[in-house]
Amino acid sequence: MVRRAQGPFLVPARVVLLVAGVIAVGLGTFIVLHEYHAGQVDRLYTIIALIVALFWLACIGLGFQGYRIGLFGAGAIAFVQFGVLAANHFVSGPAALGTFVKHEGLPVATAAMALVPACALIVISVGVCWTNPKARNPRLETIALLVASLAGAALVILQATDGVHRIDFGTANTEDGAFAAAIVASIWLAGGLWVARVRRTGALLIAVATFIVCYSFVTLHLVNGGTSMSEIAAKSGVIWVLISAAVTVLAAACFVVALTFLARSVLRPRREKPLA
């Protein structure tokens, strides 16, 4: 009997590539247009960037169809896009995120942070698609954790957007705090994908990301000197308080579940191989 190959995700990796790719191309185009409007790039740079975006979209389509040249192009552009984004908007300088937001508004901060996990998912899915593009894991017992990871990553980005608005990341500056939030969202998403089959790796990633979220909430909002929930409500509105509370509760729940997964995988007795 031939055992059917299974992928590491609940959905085929090529679907992850397609969804993350379309989101990344859209966010990247949105950011470039606002960079041009803010005078951070010239017209030639904008035209070249839009052409690259179309080429990126074509590579994603080819990668979805299983062509390795498309996979290589999609992964390479995602890697370069991440580097350009980090070098321009997540460091101090004329194009720093804090300055960018003052010219173009808060949506550009949300887009910049969301582009980081989108690029990360593209690179991850390209690696899986290289050998196993269509296979998936049919066991659905971790689907709730995947949905929670998707929701948690989105809430982390929104919570960090409010942090950019209030310039409130503790001792970190706006760029460092926003970049850290984007990385945490990426780790949480990656864990939610991997936990379907690679339980220990996925659960460990989720545990790390959710611990950081909970720890950040305690240090930024509950200890002396932090920004209280009433201050956030006064400066940003009640909806942002609810977002901050929701992401913390969700992170705490996922942290407990991830630790349970890790404990079960470690304590489960190994089956002895039968003697030949």
PESUL-V721494 format. One record per pair of residues at least 4 apart in sequence whose C-alpha atoms are under 8 Angstrom apart, sorted by the first residue. I is the first residue (numbers start at 1). J is the second residue. If there is no record, write none. Layout:
i: <I;I>
j: <J;J>
This chain:
i: <5;6;6;6;6;7;7;7;7;7;7;7;7;7;7;8;8;8;8;8;8;8;9;9;9;9;9;9;9;9;10;10;10;10;10;10;10;10;11;11;11;11;11;12;12;12;12;12;13;13;13;13;13;13;13;13;13;13;14;14;14;14;14;14;14;14;14;15;15;16;16;16;16;17;17;17;17;17;17;17;17;18;18;18;18;19;20;20;20;20;20;21;21;21;21;21;21;21;22;22;23;23;23;24;24;24;24;25;25;25;25;26;27;27;27;27;27;28;28;28;28;29;29;29;29;30;30;30;31;31;31;31;32;32;32;33;33;34;34;34;35;35;35;36;36;36;36;36;38;38;38;40;41;41;42;43;44;45;46;47;48;49;50;51;52;53;54;55;56;56;56;56;57;57;58;58;59;59;59;59;59;59;60;60;60;60;60;61;61;62;62;62;62;62;62;63;63;63;63;63;63;63;63;64;64;66;66;66;66;67;68;68;69;70;71;71;71;71;72;72;73;74;74;74;74;75;75;75;75;76;77;78;78;78;78;78;79;79;79;80;81;81;82;82;82;82;83;84;85;85;85;86;86;86;87;88;88;88;89;89;89;89;89;89;90;90;90;90;90;90;91;91;91;91;92;92;94;95;95;96;96;97;97;97;97;98;98;98;98;99;100;100;100;100;101;101;101;101;101;102;104;105;106;106;106;106;107;108;109;109;109;110;110;110;110;111;112;113;113;113;113;113;113;114;114;114;115;116;116;116;116;117;117;117;117;117;117;118;118;119;120;120;121;121;121;122;123;124;125;126;127;128;128;129;129;137;137;139;140;141;142;142;142;143;143;144;145;145;145;146;146;146;146;147;147;148;148;148;148;149;149;149;149;149;149;150;150;150;151;152;152;152;152;152;152;153;153;153;153;153;153;154;154;155;155;155;155;155;156;156;156;156;156;156;156;157;157;157;157;158;158;159;159;159;159;160;160;160;160;161;161;162;162;162;163;163;163;163;163;164;164;164;164;166;166;167;167;168;168;169;169;169;169;170;170;172;172;173;174;175;176;177;178;179;180;181;182;183;184;184;184;184;185;185;186;187;187;187;187;187;188;188;188;188;188;189;189;190;190;190;191;191;191;191;191;191;191;192;192;192;192;193;194;194;194;194;195;195;195;195;195;196;198;199;199;199;199;200;200;200;200;201;202;203;203;203;203;203;204;204;204;204;205;206;206;206;206;207;207;207;207;207;207;208;209;210;210;210;210;210;211;211;211;211;212;213;213;213;213;214;214;214;214;215;216;217;217;217;218;218;219;219;220;220;221;221;221;221;222;222;222;227;227;228;229;229;230;231;232;232;232;232;232;233;233;233;233;233;234;236;237;238;239;240;241;242;243;244;245;246;247;248;249;250;251;252;253;254;255;256;257;258;259;260;261;262;263;264>
j: <135;135;136;137;138;12;13;128;132;133;134;135;136;137;197;136;137;193;194;196;197;198;13;136;137;193;194;195;196;197;136;137;138;139;140;143;193;196;15;16;135;136;137;16;133;134;135;136;17;125;126;128;129;132;133;134;135;136;18;63;64;66;125;126;129;133;134;19;64;20;121;122;125;21;60;63;64;121;122;125;126;22;60;61;64;23;24;118;119;121;122;25;57;60;74;118;119;122;26;57;27;115;118;28;115;118;119;29;53;56;57;30;31;111;112;114;115;32;53;111;115;33;49;50;53;34;108;111;35;108;111;112;36;46;49;37;46;38;104;108;39;40;41;40;41;42;43;46;100;103;104;95;45;46;46;47;48;49;50;51;52;53;54;55;56;57;58;59;60;73;74;77;61;74;62;70;63;69;70;71;73;74;64;70;71;73;74;65;70;66;67;68;69;70;71;67;68;69;70;71;74;126;129;71;133;70;71;129;133;71;72;130;73;74;75;126;129;130;76;126;77;78;122;123;126;79;122;123;126;80;81;82;119;120;122;123;83;119;123;84;85;119;86;115;116;119;87;88;89;90;112;90;91;179;91;93;95;96;95;96;97;100;112;175;96;97;175;176;178;179;96;97;175;176;96;175;99;99;100;100;175;101;109;174;175;102;164;174;175;103;104;105;108;109;105;106;107;108;109;106;108;109;110;161;164;165;111;112;113;161;164;114;157;158;161;115;116;117;157;178;179;181;182;118;157;182;119;120;182;183;186;121;182;183;185;186;189;122;186;123;124;186;125;186;190;126;127;128;129;130;131;132;133;133;134;196;197;196;196;196;146;195;196;147;196;148;149;192;254;150;189;192;193;151;192;152;192;250;254;153;188;189;191;192;206;154;189;192;155;156;185;188;247;250;251;157;184;185;186;188;189;158;185;159;243;244;246;247;160;181;182;184;185;213;247;161;181;182;185;162;243;163;240;243;244;164;177;178;181;165;178;166;236;240;167;168;169;174;178;168;169;174;178;235;236;173;174;174;227;173;174;177;220;220;226;176;177;177;178;179;180;181;182;183;184;185;186;187;188;209;212;213;189;209;190;191;205;206;208;209;192;205;206;209;210;193;206;194;202;205;195;201;202;203;204;205;206;196;202;203;206;202;198;199;201;202;199;200;201;202;203;202;202;203;261;262;265;204;261;262;265;205;206;207;258;259;261;262;208;258;259;262;209;210;254;255;258;211;254;255;256;258;259;212;213;214;251;252;254;255;215;251;252;255;216;217;247;248;251;218;248;251;252;219;220;221;222;248;222;223;223;226;226;227;226;227;228;229;226;227;228;231;232;232;233;241;234;235;236;237;238;240;241;237;238;239;240;241;238;240;241;242;243;244;245;246;247;248;249;250;251;252;253;254;255;256;257;258;259;260;261;262;263;264;265;266;267;268>
